[in-house]
Amino acid sequence: MSDDISTHQAEEDQRNNSVLLSVNGQLVTRDKAVVSVFDSGFMLGDGVWEGMRLYDGVWSFLEEHINRLFEGALALDLDIGMSKQDLIDEIERTRLANEMHTDVHLRLMVTRGIKSKPFQHPALSRSGPTIVILMEHSKPKLHRGIKLATVPHMRGLPMTQDPKLNSHSKLNCILACIAAEKAGADEALMLDVNGFVNTTNACNFFIVRGGEVWTSSGDYCMNGITRRKVIELCRENDIPVFEKNFSLVETYSADEAFLTGTFGAQTPVLSIDGRVIGGENAEPVGPVTQRIRSLYKALIKENC
């Protein structure tokens, strides 16, 4: 990436070399954490996932993440084979085995399992789901903001690949990310089917104009939990916030812009397509973004 910056950039941590992962209930080291080449996730991207953060021994917004995982699995007609509580218990067992307490990122992955033949029909996945719980010591690397480039790639439509599904199939986002990198940016700004500003390849997107916070209508973007928390915090703290359609013209002239995601929380945006957000003399983190960051940190502290 440009200047080695991304919203998922983390500090190096040698402890990750010896972490234990849960693969179908078995705790194994990284080098032993493998799945079959016939696994539905590897072969077809057939699966769902969640990303979570650990603060002071507590997984933030755990219930909401687990509910979203099961909602996605239901949409895919994928039987996870465990209750929500059983899955939470396995997450905790893995955490305790690694003696993890804070600044931890979890990737929870569920696929349809191993296929009997290398074809797409879901009935060929006969061994039950594959469930992987991957945890890492992961502290976000602080940076002064990122650069975005608008790309032609769009998130999927609800009737094709609904962007609200956290599916393993991420090729459109990967292609968007590659296009942004080729343009000298850190991440891609993606438009919706109508040409309105939507999201980035990895995060949800917000701008600030005249003290108002704008984000997309939500029709074509990820069902972001951090996105929802930011909207709720704005409403609870008298910060005008709108889910609406807006264009690149309005985006270029924004006072501030930031991204939201489980890993980076709120990441400031410095420029879009070479236009400096807020003008050449703007602070990297604007006052509204700073306030939202403070409110979000307080929310995390309250919950965790």
Secondary structure, 3 states (H helix, E strand, C coil): CHHHCCCCCECCCHHHHHCEEEECCEEEEHHHCCCCCCEHHHHHCCEEEEEEEEECCEECCHHHHHHHHHHHHHHCCCCCCCCHHHHHHHHHHHHHHCCCCCCEEEEEEEECCEECCCCCCHHHECCCCEEEEEEEECCECCCCCEEEEEECCCCCCCCCCCCCCCECCCHHHHHHHHHHHHCCCCEEEEECCCCCEEEECCCEEEEEECCEEEECCCCCCCCCHHHHHHHHHHHHCCCCEEECCCCHHHHHCCCEEEEEECCCEEEEEEEECCEECCCCCCCCCCHHHHHHHHHHHHHHHHHC
